[in-house]
C-alpha cells in the first residue's frame, strides 16, 4: 500500500497537465486558424479586386480586334523585328511614327491595334502598381496563346499551360481567381476574365492578371509570430493562474487524502475541516459523517470485544477452578507459569496478539487433567501405566477446547506443551521448530515451576538447581532461544519462585 501511495501521481499534476495541454492545443489551434484565416482573407480580398479589374479590362477589348491580332500576330512580330535592332524591346512612339507601305495596310492596322491595347494594359499595370504583366490570351488546343501584354517585350505567340480557373472563366462567362500558388518566381494569385465574344468568332480570349503576394505572406508570417507570442503569453498566464486555482482545489482533496491515510492506519480522530460549497465540500461533509460513524462503531466494537474477552477469561477461570478442586498442585501453578512465560515473551518481543494467546495457553495447558482420577494425582509412586495415563492430559485438554472457537489458537499450546526440542516428548514426538513457538515457551515455564514444586511422587528442587537444569537441557528438552530468554530474568524469576518456597500452600 505504501509503495502505491509513493508512486501514484498527484491529482494536482493530473489537473495541471490537462489545463496546460488544453492551453497548448488552443494556442496551436489559434495560431494555425489565424494564419489560415489571414491567407483566406488575402485570397478573397485580392481575388475579388483582381477579378473586378480583369472583368473591366475584358470589357474594353473587342473580340474583332482579338481576331485581327490572332491573324496578324506573326506579321506584327516580323515587322517589329525588322525595324529595330533590339529584337525583344521596342518604343511605342517609334512604331507609330514609322513609315507604313501601302501594300501592308492590314499589318499597319494590326500594329496600331496591338499598340493601343499594349499601352492600355501598361497604364493599368502602372496605375495599380503591379510588378507583373497583364496578359491577354487566346485559347486554342487547350493552351494559352499570348497575343497582348502590358510589358514592352515582344512575346506575341508564346504558348503556356492553361489553368483550370481560365477554363472555368470562359465556360461560365464569369471572372475567376486562383488561390495562392508557388512557382520559381515566388508566390502568386491570378485572376481570369473572358473577353465577350460574338457568335461568328471562334477564337476565345481571356484576360489574365497576376499578383505577386510574397510581401503579403511575409507580413502574414510576422503577424502569426505576434499571435503566437500573444498565445504563449496567454499560455504562461494560464499556467500561472491554473496553478493557483488548482492548488486551492487540490488542498481540499489533500485534506481528504490525509484523513483517508489515517483511516487506513485505523486512526479515526483526524477531523475533516474543508469549507467549500461545491461537490468537494459536500463530499467532505459526507466523509466526515462516515468518519464519526466509523469511530463510534469502532468504539462499540472495542467495548464488545472487552466484554467478550472478559467472558472468555471468566470461562477459563471456571475451568481452572475445576482443576484446582481436583489437584492441589494446580493451585497457583498456573499463575506462576503465566508470569514466567510473559517474561520470556517480553525478551523475545512477541506481538500483542501472541502475548494474549500465551496467557490463555498458560491457564489451560493442564486442563486435560480433569479426566485423571484424583487418587492417581495423589499417588506417591507412579507405575509406567500411571504415567501413560497422566501423559494423556495433553490430548484430552486439546479435545476439551476443540469446539470453542475463541480458544482455537490455544489448542496447539495445550496439545504440544510436553513436546521436547530433541523430539523425545509427547504426544507426537515433534522436533525443533515443528513445535509451535508458544508451546515451546509454555514448556520451559511449566517445567521450571514443576521442578520447584513439591509433588507426592518427587521432591522439589532448589531455585538454583532448577535454573541449572534449564540451562543444562537447552537444546535437548528446551528450545535454546526460549531457554536463553528465560535465563536472562534470573533475578525476577527468583523473586517469583521465592514466594512459592516461603508460602508453598498459599
KOLGU-94727 format. One record per atom (N, C-alpha, C): residue in one letter; z, x, y. Coordinates in pm, whole numbers, plus 32768, in hexadecimal, padded with zeros to 4 digits. Layout:
REM residues N
AZXY...
This chain:
REM residues 506
X800080537F87X800080008000X80008056807DX805080C5807AX8059811E80EDX7FD2815E810BX7F8C818680A1X7F0981C380B3X7EA7816380F4X7EAF80E480C9X7E57807E8103X7E74806E8197X7EF4806E81BDX7F19805F8249X7EE980D7829AX7EE9814F825DX7EC181C782A4X7E2A81CE82B6X7DDE819B8256X7D4D81AA8259X7D068134829AX7D4680C382A6X7D00805082DEX7CE480648372X7C76802D83A3X7C50803D842EX7CA37FE18486X7CC080128500X7D087FC08561X7CB07F4D858DX7CED7ED985A1X7CA07E6585D0X7C6B7E7F865CX7CB47ED186AAX7C847EF6872FX7C017F418725X7BF97F9E86C6X7B7E7FEB86B2X7B0B7F90868EX7B267F2E8636X7ABD7ED2860DX7A8C7E7C8681X7AE97E4586CFX7AC27DEE873FX7A777E3E87A9X7AAC7EB687CAX7A687F0A882CX79DD7F3187FBX79D37F4C8778X79517F6D873FX78ED7EFD8753X791B7E82873CX78C27E0D874EX789B7DFE87E1X78FE7E0D883CX78E37DFE88CBX78817E6888FCX789B7EE788D5X78477F548904X77BB7F4D88C7X77B37F278848X772F7F17880AX76E17EA98850X77267E3A886EX76E37DCC88B4X76B37DF9893DX770B7E428985X76E47E728A0AX766E7ED38A01X76707F28899BX76027F888988X757E7F3F896CX75847EDC8913X750A7E9188F2X74D87E44896CX75357E0E89BBX750D7DC68A35X74CB7E278A96X75057EA08AA2X74CC7F058AFCX743E7F298AD4X742C7F468A52X73A67F698A22X73457EF48A35X73757E7C8A16X731E7E058A23X72F67DED8AB3X73577DFB8B0FX73387DE68B9DX72D47E4D8BCFX72E77ECC8BA4X72887F338BCDX71FC7F168B9BX71F37EF38B1BX71717ED68AE0X71317E5B8B21X71817DF08B2EX714B7D758B69X71257D8A8BFBX71737DDD8C42X71527DF88CCDX70CD7E408CD9X70B87EA48C81X70397EED8C83X6FC57E8F8C60X6FD67E3F8BF6X6F6B7DE48BCDX6F4F7D7B8C38X6FBB7D488C76X6FA87CE48CDFX6F5C7D208D55X6F827D9B8D7BX6F3F7DDB8DECX6EAD7DF78DCDX6E937E258D52X6E087E3F8D2BX6DB77DBE8D2AX6DF27D558CF2X6DAC7CD48CF0X6D947C9E8D7CX6DF77CB28DD4X6DE77C858E5EX6D797CD38EA3X6D757D588E87X6D0C7DAB8EC2X6C837D7E8E91X6C797D6A8E0FX6BF97D3F8DD6X6BD07CB88E0FX6C307C5F8E1CX6C117BD98E4EX6BE57BDC8EE0X6C337C238F34X6C147C268FC4X6B937C708FE0X6B867CEA8FA5X6B0C7D368FBDX6A947CF08F7EX6AAB7CBC8F06X6A3D7C778EC2X6A097C028F12X6A667BB08F47X6A3B7B3C8F97X69F07B699014X6A267BD29055X69E47C0290CFX69597C3990B0X694F7C879044X68CE7CC39020X686C7C598FF1X689B7BF38FAAX68417B888F7FX68097B3D8FF7X685E7B26905AX682E7AE290D4X67C67B36911CX67DE7BBA9125X67817C149167X66FD7C1A911AX67087C249095X668E7C2A9043X663D7BAA9050X66817B399055X663C7AB99064X65F37AB190EAX66367AE09155X65FA7ADF91DCX657D7B3691E0X65877BAF91A3X65137C0991A2X64A17BCA9154X64C67B8B90E2X645E7B4E908DX64127AE190D7X64577A999131X64167A2D917CX63AB7A6491D9X63C47ADC9213X63647B179271X62EA7B53922DX62F17B6591ACX62817BA39165X62257B36912FX61A37B429151X61427ADF9125X61057B0B90A1X60F57AA8904BX60C17AC68FC6X60317AFA8FCCX5FE07AC99030X5F567AF99040X5F537B8D9063X5FB67BB790B9X5FC07C4490DCX5FE47C979062X60377C5E900FX605E7CA48F94X5FE47CB98F3CX5F8D7C528F36X5F147C5D8EE4X5EB87CC98F1AX5EAB7CD08FA2X5E557D368FE0X5E8C7DC28FC3X5F0F7DD18FCFX5F4C7E548FB8X5F3C7E7E8F27X5F497E1E8ECBX5F377E3E8E3EX5EA67E698E22X5E497E278E62X5DBC7E428E49X5D927EC98E82X5DCC7EED8EF7X5DA07F678F3CX5E0A7FD68F3CX5E697FCA8EE5X5ED5802C8EE3X5EA680BA8ED0X5E4E80D18E71X5E1E81588E55X5DC6818B8EC6X5D7981308F04X5D2381588F73X5D7681828FECX5DE381389002X5E3C815B9071X5E7781E6905AX5EA181FF8FE2X5EDE827F8FC1X5E7882F08FD5X5DFC82DC8FA8X5D9583438FB5X5D74835C9047X5D7082EF9095X5D5282FB9124X5DBA8350916AX5E398331914DX5EA5837B918EX5EA8840D915FX5E8F842490DEX5E9384AC90A9X5E20850090E0X5DB084BE90FDX5D3D85069132X5D4F852B91C5X5D9684DD9211X5DA284EF92A1X5E17854892C9X5E78855F9270X5EF085AA9296X5F0A861B9235X5F398689926AX5F5787009219X5FCB86E691B9X602D86A691EDX60A486899197X6082860C9148X606F861F90C5X603D85AF9075X60A585449059X61248560907AX618C84FC905CX61CB84BF90D8X61B384F8914EX61EF84C091C8X618384A6922FX619F844B9289X613C842792EEX618383EC9365X613A83E093D6X616F83A39450X612583229469X616A82B29474X61268231948AX60CD82339505X60F882779571X60A8827995ECX602382C095D7X6026832B9587X5FAA8373956CX5F4A831F951BX5F7D82D394BAX5F2782839465X5EE3821594B6X5F2D81D9950AX5EF7816B9558X5E8A819C95B7X5E9B821495EFX5E3B82489652X5DC382919613X5DC682A09591X5D5982E7954EX5CD782959552X5C6C82DB954AX5BEA82979552X5BC9825694CEX5BA081D594D5X5B80818A945DX5AE98175945AX5AAC819693E8X5A1C818793DCX59F980F493C7X598380D393EBX5959804893E2X595480189354X592C807092F7X591F8043926CX59A380399224X5A0B8063926BX5A8D80619225X5AEE7FFD9267X5AB47F8F9298X5B087F2C92DEX5B767EF19284X5B557ED99207X5BB97E9E91ACX5C317EFB9199X5C167F7D918CX5C837FDE917DX5CD47FE691FDX5C8A7FDE9272X5CD17FE192F2X5D307F6B92FFX5D007EF592D8X5D577E7F92DFX5DCF7E8F9284X5DB87EC1920AX5E267ED691ACX5E8B7F3C91E2X5E547FA59228X5EAC800A9261X5F027FCF92D0X5EC67F7A9322X5F137F39938DX5F847EE29353X5F5F7E9792E9X5FC67E4292A8X60367E9A926FX600C7F089231X60717F6391F6X60CF7F979262X60977FC592D4X60E97FFF933EX61407F959380X610C7F1A938AX615A7EB093C7X61DB7E979376X61C87E8892F4X623D7E6B929FX62997EE59290X625C7F5D928CX62B07FD49280X63087FE492FBX62CE7FC9936FX631C7FD193EBX638A7F6993ECX63687EEF93BEX63CD7E8493B8X64427EAB935BX641E7ED992E6X64877EFE9286X64DB7F7392B8X64997FD392FDX64E380469333X6547801A939DX65197FBC93F7X65747F89945EX65EC7F419420X65D47EF293B7X66427EAA9375X66A67F0E9339X66717F7492F9X66C87FDA92BDX671B80219328X66D780459399X671D808E9404X678880389444X67677FBC9466X67C57F6494A9X683F7F459451X682B7F4093CFX689A7F229373X68DF7FA0933BX68B580159374X68F480949350X68F780A992B8X68868091927CX687A80A191ECX6846812D91CDX687F816D9166X685581F59145X67F481F890D0X67C3818590A7X6761817F903AX66EF81239065X66798137902EX660380EC905EX660380599036X65BA800B9085X659C7F809063X65107F809029X65027F4A8FB0X64827F518F69X644C7EC68F4BX63C67EC28F3FX63837E488F14X632D7E6D8E9CX63407E218E32X62F77E3D8DB6X62A27DC58D90X623B7DE38D41X61F07D7C8CFBX620C7D8D8C67X622A7D1E8C27X624D7D228B9AX61CF7D138B47X61B87D748AF1X61447D6F8A97X61677DB68A16X61417D7489A9X615B7DAF8924X61F07DD38912X62457D7C8947X62D77D8D8938X63097E118975X62C37E3B89DFX62EA7EB38A29X62E67E948ABDX632A7EE58B0DX632A7ED78B9EX62CB7F3F8BDAX62637F0E8C20X62017F668C60X621B7F658CF6X62407FD98D2CX62647FE18DBAX61E87FD38E12X61F07F798E77X61817F6A8ED6X61B07F878F65X62337F758F81X62687F8C9008X62F27FCB8FFEX631180229061X6398805B9069X63B9807690F9X643680769119X6461808B91A4X645D811D91CDX6451817B916FX64558209918FX63C8824091A5X63BC82A691FAX633782DE9218X6308833B91AAX630383089131X62CE835490C1X626682FE907CX6200833E904BX619182F59011X61A682E98F7BX61EB827A8F52X620A82658EC5X61C181EB8E8DX615E81BC8ED4X611481478EA6X60DB815F8E1BX60F281008DC4X60C2810B8D3CX612781418CD9X619A816E8D0CX6202819F8CB0X6234812C8C59X625681498BDBX627C80E28B7AX630D80FA8B4DX635B808D8B46X63E980978B20X640C802C8AB7X647A80458A72X64AC7FE38A13X64DB7F678A5EX64C57EF48A26X64EE7E788A66X657D7E558A3DX65CC7E2A8A9EX66577E038A82X665D7D6D8A65X66BA7D418A12X66C57CB289F0X66D67C5A8A6AX671C7C8E8AD3X67337C3C8B4AX66B07C208B93X66547C818B8FX65D17C6D8BCFX65827C008B87X65857C048B02X65427B9D8AB3X657D7B148AD1X66037B0F8AD6X66477A908AEFX66247A5A8B79X661C7AB58BDDX65FA7A8A8C65X656E7A4D8C6BX650F7A888C25X64867A538C25X647B79D08BD9X64C579C48B6BX64BC794B8B19X64FF78D48B5DX656A78EE8BA5X65B5787F8BE3X659078688C74X655578CF8CB3X653578C48D41X65AD78DA8D9AX662078FB8D5EX669B79148DAAX66BC79A98DA5X66F679D88E10X671A7A678E14X67897A848DB0X678B7B008D7EX67EF7B2C8D1CX68217BB78D41X689E7BD28D1EX68D67C598D35X69117C8E8CB4X69187D128CACX69537D538C35X69E77D6C8C4DX6A297D928BE2X6AAE7DC88BF3X6AA37E5C8C17X6B137EA18C17X6B107F318C34X6ADA7F798BB9X6A787FCE8BCEX6A42801D8B60X6A3480AE8B8CX6A2B81068B29X6A2681968B42X699D81CD8B1BX696E822D8B6BX68FC827F8B42X6914830D8B72X68B283648B65X68C783F18B86X68E584088C1AX68C283A48C6FX68D683B48CFFX695783738D32X69A383308CDAX6A2082F48D06X6A3382688CD3X6A87821A8D19X6AA781918CF4X6A6081338D54X6A2A80C58D1EX69D3806E8D6DX69EF7FDB8D51X69C37F8A8DB8X69B37EF98DA7X69277ED98DDBX68DB7E8D8D8FX68537E698DB8X68457DD18DC2X67EA7DA78E1AX67CD7D178E28X67367D038E24X670D7C928DECX667F7C738DDDX66657BE68E10X65F07BD88E54X65C37B548E81X652E7B4A8E6BX65017ADB8E36X64737AC78E16X64267AA18E94X63B37AE28EA7X635B7AC08F18X63167A3D8EF9X631B79D98F54X62D979598F39X6245796E8F1AX621579318EB0X618A79458E84X613C78C38E8AX60B578D38E98X605C78608E92X602D784C8E03X600877D38DE3X5FDF77B58D5AX5F6778088D30X5F10782C8D94X5E9478738D73X5EAA79088D60X5F2379368D80X5F3F79C58D79X5F8E79E08CFBX5F5A7A3E8CADX5F9D7A5D8C2EX60087AC88C3CX5FFC7B1E8CA3X605A7B8D8CB1X60E07B5A8CE7X614C7B778C9FX61D47B518CC9X62187BC88D0AX62447BB88D85X62857C248DD0X631A7C098DDAX63667C768DE0X63F87C6A8DEBX642A7CD78E49X648A7CB08E9FX64C97D0D8EFDX65467D478EBDX65587DCA8ECBX65D07E0C8E94X661C7E548F02X669E7E378F0AX66F67E7F8F66X675F7EC68F13X676E7F468F2BX67D17F978EE3X683D7FC68F44X68B87FBE8F16X69277FE88F6CX698180478F1DX698F80C28F50X69E681238F0FX6A7881018F31X6ACC80F38EC9X6B5780C58EDFX6BBD81318EBDX6B9381AF8EBAX6BF1821B8E99X6C68821E8EF7X6C4B820F8F78X6CB982158FDBX6D1981A08FC8X6CE2812A8FA5X6D3880B78F8DX6D9380CE8F14X6D5881088EABX6DA881208E33X6E1781868E4DX6DF781ED8E9EX6E60824E8EC2X6ED082098F0DX6EA881AF8F69X6F0D81648FB4X6F60810B8F57X6F1A80CD8EF3X6F6280798E94X6FC780CA8E42X6F9C81428E18X6FF881968DCBX707081BF8E1EX705881DC8E9EX70C981FD8EF7X712781868F06X70EB810F8F12X713F80968F1AX718D80828E99X714A80A18E28X718F80948DA7X720680F38DA0X71F4816D8DD1X726381CD8DD1X72D881988E24X72B681598E95X7320811E8EE8X736680AE8E9DX731480598E5BX734E7FEA8E0DX73A780218D9EX7375808B8D59X73C580C78CEEX744781028D24X743E81428D97X74B7817A8DD5X751C810B8DF3X74E8809D8E2AX7542802C8E47X757D7FF48DC6X75287FE98D5EX75587FB58CDDX75C180108CA0X75AB80958CADX760D80F48C78X769180E68CC4X768680D68D49X76FF80C38D98X774880448D6DX76F97FD98D56X77347F5C8D25X77727F718C9CX772C7FBE8C46X77607FDC8BC0X77E680248BC8X77EE808B8C1EX786C80D48C2DX78D980788C63X78B480268CC7X79157FC78CFCX79437F638C93X78E27F368C43X79047ED88BD7X79627F198B72X79477F998B52X799D7FE08AF4X7A2B7FEC8B2BX7A35800D8BADX7AB9801C8BEBX7B037F978BEEX7ABF7F308C21X7B007EAD8C28X7B1B7E758B9DX7ABB7E8E8B3FX7ACF7E5F8AB6X7B497E9F8A77X7B5D7F228A93X7BD37F668A5CX7C527F278A90X7C557F088B12X7CCC7EC98B4CX7CE67E418B0EX7C7D7DF08B04X7C8D7D678AD0X7CAF7D688A3CX7C6B7DC089F1X7C857DC68961X7D127DFC8946X7D3E7E5D899AX7DC67E928989X7E2D7E23899AX7E177DCF8A00X7E737D5F8A15X7E717CFE899FX7DF97CE6896BX7DEC7C8B88F9X7E2B7CC6887BX7E0E7D468865X7E3B7D8687E9X7ED17D9E87E8X7F0F7DAC8860X7F9F7DC48864X7FEB7D53881FX7FBA7CD88831X7FFA7C6787EDX7FE57C6F8756X7F6C7C95872EX7F4F7CA1869FX7FA17D118662X7FB67D7F86AEX80067DEF867CX80967DC38664X80C87D6C86BAX81507D3A86A6X81587CEC8623X80F27C9A860AX80EF7C50858CX80E57CAF8515X80957D188525X80857D7984B8X81077DC3849EX81507DE5850AX81D07E2B84F8X82347DD484ACX82357D5284CDX828F7CF68486X82647CE983F3X81E07CE583DDX81AE7CDB8353X81DA7D548301X81D77DCB833EX82037E4482F8X82987E3B82D4X82E67E048332X83757DF48316X838C7D9182A4X833B7D2782A2X83487CC58236X83227D0381B0X82BF7D5D81B2X829A7DA18136X830F7DF48101X83607E26815DX83D77E758136X84507E1B8119X84367D978118X849F7D348101X850B7D3A816DX84DD7D5581E9X85357D4F825EX85087CDA82B4X85657C8282D2X85407C02830FX85827BEC8397X85B37C5783D8X85FE7C478454X85AB7C6184D2X85317C9384C4X84DF7CB38539X84A27C338573X84C87C1385EFX849B7B978630X840E7BAA8666X83B87B468657X832F7B49868CX83327B12871AX831C7B6B877CX83237B438808X82997B538847X82437AEF8836X81BC7AF0886FX81AE7A7688C9X81987A8F894AX818B7A2189A9X80F87A1089CBX80BB79AD8990X802C799489A5X801079018986X7FB378C689D3X7F93783889BFX7F1078268973X7EE178918931X7E65788788E5X7E83787F884FX7E1B789387FDX7E2D7888876CX7E9078EE8736X7E9279678773X7EEF79CD8746X7F7F79A28763X7F93796387D7X8019793087F7X804578C78792X7FE8786D876FX80097806870AX802778468683X7FD578AA865FX7FED78F085E1X8074793685E2X809779718655X811779B8865FX818D7958864DX818378E2868CX81EF787F867DX81FB785385ECX8189783B85AEX818B78138520X81C5788184C8X819C78FB84E4X81CC796F8497X8261798184A9X8290796D8525X8320797B853FX836F791184F5X8337789784F2X8379782D84A5X8380784F8411X8314788683DCX831478AF8350X837A791E8337X8381797E8396X83E079ED8386X847079B98380X8491796083DCX8519792883DEX853478DA835EX84CF788C8332X84DF783E82B8X84F37899823FX84A279048239X84AF796381C8X853779A581CBX856379CC8243X85E67A0D824FX865579B1821DX864D79328245X86B378D28218X86AE78C18180X863478B6814BX862678A480BAX8658791E806EX8639799680A6X866A7A118066X87027A148066X873E79E680D6X87D079E080DCX880879828072X87C7790E8065X87F478AF7FFFX87E578E87F73X8773792F7F5CX875D796B7ED8X87C479D77EBBX87E47A267F21X88497A8F7F0CX88D07A527EEAX88F279E57F31X897079A17F15X8970796A7E86X88FD792F7E60X88F378FB7DD7X88FE796B7D71X88C279DF7D93X88C77A517D38X89567A847D29X899D7A877D99X8A2A7AB27D93X8A7A7A547D3AX8A6179D37D4DX8AA979717CFBX8A8479807C67X8A0279997C50X89D579A97BC6X8A147A267B87X8A177A927BD5X8A557B0D7BA2X8AEA7AF87B86X8B287AAC7BDEX8BB77A907BC9X8BC97A427B48X8B7179E17B30X8B7A79937AB5X8B6079ED7A3CX8B027A4B7A4BX8AE77AAA79DEX8B627AFE79BFX8B9E7B317A2BX8C157B847A18X8C867B3479D7X8C937AB779FEX8CFB7A6379C2X8CE07A4F792DX8C5F7A42790CX8C3C7A34787EX8C5E7AB37831X8C3F7B267870X8C5D7BA6782FX8CF37BB97820X8D3F7B977889X8DD07BA37882X8E087B4D7811X8DD07AD57801X8DFD7A7D7796X8DE47ABC770DX8D707AFE76FEX8D4F7B417680X8DAD7BB77667X8DC57C0676D1X8E1E7C7A76C0X8EAE7C4F76A5X8ED67BE176E2X8F5E7BAD76C7X8F6B7B857634X8EFD7B4E7601X8F007B287572X8F107BA4751BX8ED07C137542X8EDE7C8F74F5X8F6B7CC87500X8FA37CC57578X90297CFD758DX90927CB2753AX90817C317526X90E07BE274D8X90DD7C0C7445X906C7C3D7415X90617C617388X907A7CF67370X906A7D4B73DCX90797DDB73CAX90C27E167443X91437E387435X91917E7174A6X91517EEF74DEX91097F3A7489X90C77FB574B6X90657F9B7527X90287F257522X8FC27F037586X8FFF7EF37611X90817ED67619X90C37EBF7699X90B37F3B76F2X907B7F2E7763X90607F9577C8X8FF47FF9779DX8FCF7FF8771EX8F67805576F1X8EE4803C773BX8EC27FBF774AX8E437F9E778AX8E437FC9781CX8EB37FB77861X8EBB7FDF78EEX8EAA807678FFX8EED80C178A5X8EE2815278AFX8E5481817890X8E1981467829X8D8E816A780AX8D3481507882X8D4A80E278C7X8CFB80C2793EX8D0E812D79A9X8D8A815779C2X8DA481BB7A29X8D5F823F7A08X8D6B826A798AX8D2A82E77962X8C9182DC7970X8C5C826B7943X8BCA82597947X8B94825779D6X8BDF821A7A31X8BB282137ABCX8BB2829D7AFEX8C1182F47AD6X8C10837C7B09X8B9083C57ADDX8B6C83B27A60X8AF183EF7A2DX8A7783B97A79X8A7483357A8CX8A0482F67AD4X89F8832C7B61X8A6883427BA3X8A6883787C2AX8A2D84047C2CX8A5784597BCCX8A2684E27BC6X899084E67BA7X895F84877B57X88D384857B30X887C84317B8DX88B983FF7BF9X887183B57C62X8823833E7C29X886582EC7BDAX882682747BA3X8811820C7C10X87B081B67BFBX8793814C7C5BX880080E27C58X87FD808F7CC1X886080247CCBX88557FC57C55X87DA7FA47C2DX87C77F497BBBX87FD7F857B3BX87E480077B24X881680477AAAX88AE804C7AA7X88EC80647B1BX898080667B22X89B77FDC7AFFX89727F767B32X899D7EED7B17X89947ECF7A81X89267EF87A43X89177EE479B1X89817F347965X899B7FAD7994X89FB80057951X8A877FC5794CX8AAC7F8379B8X8B307F3F79B9X8B387ED8794BX8AD07E857940X8AD07E2078D6X8AD57E61784CX8A887ECE783DX8A867F1177BBX8B0E7F497792X8B577F8077F4X8BDC7FB777D7X8C3C7F4A77A8X8C357ED577E4X8C8F7E6977BEX8C6B7E2A7737X8BEB7E327714X8BBE7DEA769DX8B9A7E447627X8BA77EC87634X8B757F1E75C9X8BBC7F087543X8C3A7ED87546X8C857EC174CAX8C967E2E74A8X8C427DD774E5X8C507D4774D1X8C3E7D1F743FX8BF67D6F73F5X8BDD7D507367X8C597D597311X8CC77D957343X8D427DA072F4X8D867D1872E1X8D557CB57327X8D8B7C2E7313X8D7A7C047281X8D0F7C357241X8CF47C1071B6X8D4A7C607152X8D927CC5717FX8DE27D197124X8E6E7CDC7116X8E9D7CDA709DX8F237CA47083X8F8C7CF470CFX8FF07CAD7105X905C7CF07150X90A67D5470F8X90BB7D317078X91057D8A701DX90BB7E0E700CX90357E077008X8FE67E816FF9X8FF47EDA7074X8FFA7E9C70E9X90067EEB7164X908F7F2F716DX90F47EFA7121X917B7F327127X919C7F8E70B1X913F7FA37058X915A7FF76FE3X91718088700BX91D280C66FC4X91F581506FE1X918D81B06FA7X9158818B6F34X90F481E16EF3X907B818D6ECEX900781BB6EF8X8F8C81706EE0X8F4181AB6E69X8F1181536E13X8EBC817C6DA4X8E2C81846DD5X8DD481C56D89X8D4781C76DB1X8D0E813B6DC5X8D3B80DD6D72X8D0A80536D80X8D3B80186E05X8DBC80386E26X8DF180046EA6X8DA0803C6F1BX8D8280BB6F13X8D3880F86F82X8CAC80BC6F8FX8C6C809F6F1EX8BE980606F22X8BEF7FD76F62X8C5F7F8F6F48X8C717F0B6F85X8C807F17701BX8CCF7F7C7045X8CE47F8F70D5X8C627FB6711AX8C10800670D7X8B9180337111X8B337FBF7131X8B4B7F4D70F0X8AF37EDB7108X8B077E9B7191X8B727EC771D7X8B917E837257X8B217E9572BEX8AD47F0372B5X8A667F187315X89FB7EAD7305X89D07E987288X89677E35726FX899A7DA77287X8A197D8E725EX8A527D097274X8A5D7CEA7309X8A847D4F7356X8A8F7D3B73E7X8A087D1B7425X899F7D6173FAX89197D47742FX88EC7CBA740EX890F7C897396X88EB7C017370X89347B9A73C5X89B37BB873E8X8A017B597439X89BE7B4074BFX898F7BAB7501X89577B997589X88C07B887589X88857B837512X87F37B7D7507X87BA7B01754CX87FB7A937546X87C77A167580X87EE7A007610X88377A5E764CX88667A4F76D6X88057A9B7730X87B67A527781X87487A8E77CCX87777AF87830X87E57ADE7877X88107B3B78DEX884B7BBC78A2X88647BBC781EX88987C3477DBX882D7C7C7788X87AD7C58779EX87427C94774EX87387D2B7763X87567D5A77DDX87507DE977F9X87C97E3577C3X882E7DEC7797X88AA7E2A7766X88A47E3E76CEX884B7DF8768FX88457DF875FCX88397E8475C1X87E17EDA75FEX87CC7F6075C8X884B7FB575D0X889C7FA37636X89197FEF7640X897A7FC775D2X89807F4575B7X89D97F13754EX89A87F4674C5X89247F4474B1X88EC7F66742EX88ED7FFD7414X88D9804E747BX88C380DD7464X893181397499X89A4810474C5X8A09815D74FFX8A4B81BA7498X8A35819E7415X8A6B81F673ADX8A0182557374X898A825473AFX892582B47385X894B833F73B8X892283A97370X893F84337397X88BE847973C2X88CC84D7741CX8858851B7454X8808856673EAX884D85967382X880785E07318X87CF858572AAX87E2850072B9X87A984A1725AX8805847C71E7X888384A771E9X88DF848B717AX8935840F7192X891983C571FCX896B834F721BX893882D271D6X896A82607200X894381DF71C5X892F817B7236X88E6810C721EX88BB80D6719DX882F81077171X87DE814171CFX8752816071AEX873481F571A7X8798824671BFX878282D771B9X871F83087222X872382CE7299X86C982FA7304X86F083867332X868D83CB736FX86A284567392X867284727420X86BF84C57469X869684F174EFX8679847F754EX8605848A758FX85E0842575F3X85B483A175B6X85B183987531X8598831674F1X860D82B7750EX868182F17525X86F782A17547X86EF828075DDX86FB82027604X86F781DF7692X8761822B76E2X87418253775CX879B82A577AEX8823826377C2X882381E177E1X88A3819D77FAX88F9819C777CX88BA81917708X89068197768AX894182237676X88F9828C769EX892C83157692X89A4832A76EEX89A082EA7764X8A1182F477C1X8A8C82AF7787X8A7982347754X8AE981EA7717X8B22823876A1X8ACC827C7657X8AF682C975E1X8B5C83337608X8B4283807673X8B9D83EA769FX8C2283AE76CFX8C1683477726X8C8F830A775EX8CE582CB76F0X8CA582867690X8CEC82447624X8D2E82AA75C7X8CE6831575A5X8D1D837A754AX8D9483C27588X8D8A83E4760AX8DF98429764CX8E7783D2764CX8E698352766BX8EDE82FB766EX8F1682E675E2X8EBC82E0757EX8EEA82D174F4X8F3B834B74C9X8F0D83C474F4X8F56843E74CEX8FDF8446750FX8FEF840A7584X9070841275CCX90C6839675B8X90A283447554X90ED82C8753AX912882CD74ACX91A682A274A3X91EA829D7420X91B2822973CEX91878249734FX915681E372F5X91A981E37276X91B081737230X9200816E71B4X91D381D6714FX915281F5714DX9120824F70E6X910982DE7116X912682FA719AX911B838471CAX916D83957249X91A6840E725AX91F2842872D4X919784457349X91C8843A73C2X917784587439X917984ED7458X9111851C749CX910885A674C9X914185B37556X915F862F757AX918686477604X910A8640765DX9121863976DDX90B28630773CX905886AA7730X90968722772AX9047879D7722X8FF787A476A0X9037877D7631X8FF1877F75B0X8F78872175B2X8F8A86AD75EDX8F1A864D75F5X8EA98683764AX8ECB86C276BBX8E6586FE7710X8E19876A76C4X8E6387BE767BX8E238827762CX8DC487EE75C4X8DED877B7588X8D98873C7524X8D14870C7561X8D1D86D275D8X8CA286A4761BX8C46871B7638X8C818786766BX8C3287FD768BX8BF8883C760CX8C48883D75A1X8C1F88797523X8BA9882D74E4X8BAE87AA74EBX8B48875974A6X8AD4872E7501X8ACC876A757BX8A58874F75D2X89DC8788758FX89788733757AX88FE875C7538X88F9873574A6X896B870F746CX896D86E073E1X8994864D73DFX8A15863373FBX8A4085A77402X8A1585677486X8A1F85B674F1X8A08857D7576X898B85B875B8X894D85667610X88DF85967665X8917860576BDX88DC867D76BDX891486EC770BX891A86D177A1X88B6868B77D5X88B7866C7865X8926860B7888X893985A77832X89A48545784AX8A2B8589783EX8A3B85DD77D9X8ABB862577C7X8AD7867F783EX8A6F86C27871X8A7E871A78E5X8AAB86CB795FX8A6F86577973X8A96860179E4X8B2685D479D6X8B4D85B2795CX8BD685857941X8C3A85F5795EX8C1D866E7933X8C7986DE7941X8C89870C79D1X8C2C86E57A29X8C38870A7AB7X8CAF86C47AF9X8CDD86597ABAX8D4A860A7AF6X8DCE861E7AA9X8DE886957A7EX8E6286B17A2FX8EDF867F7A75X8EEE86A27AF6X8F69867F7B3DX8F7985E87B49X8F0E85A27B6CX8F16850F7B7BX8F3384D07AF4X8EF084FF7A8BX8F0484C77A04X8F9184E179D5X8FC5855479F8X904F857479CEX90B385117A0AX909C84EB7A87X90F6848A7AC7X90EE84037A82X907283DA7A5EX906183597A1AX90A4835E7991X908E83CC7947X90C683D978C1X915D83E978C3X9192842D792AX92238446792FX927283C47938X923B8362797DX927E82E17984X928882A478F9X922282B778AAX922182827822X928A82CA77CCX9296834F77E1X92F9839A7794X9388837377BCX939B835A783DX94228337786CX944782A87848X93E7824F784CX940381C17831X939F818E77CBX93A981B97750X9347819776EAX933E810376C7X93A380B676E3X93A3802976B8X93917FC9772EX9377800077A7X935F7FA87819X92D67F6B7812
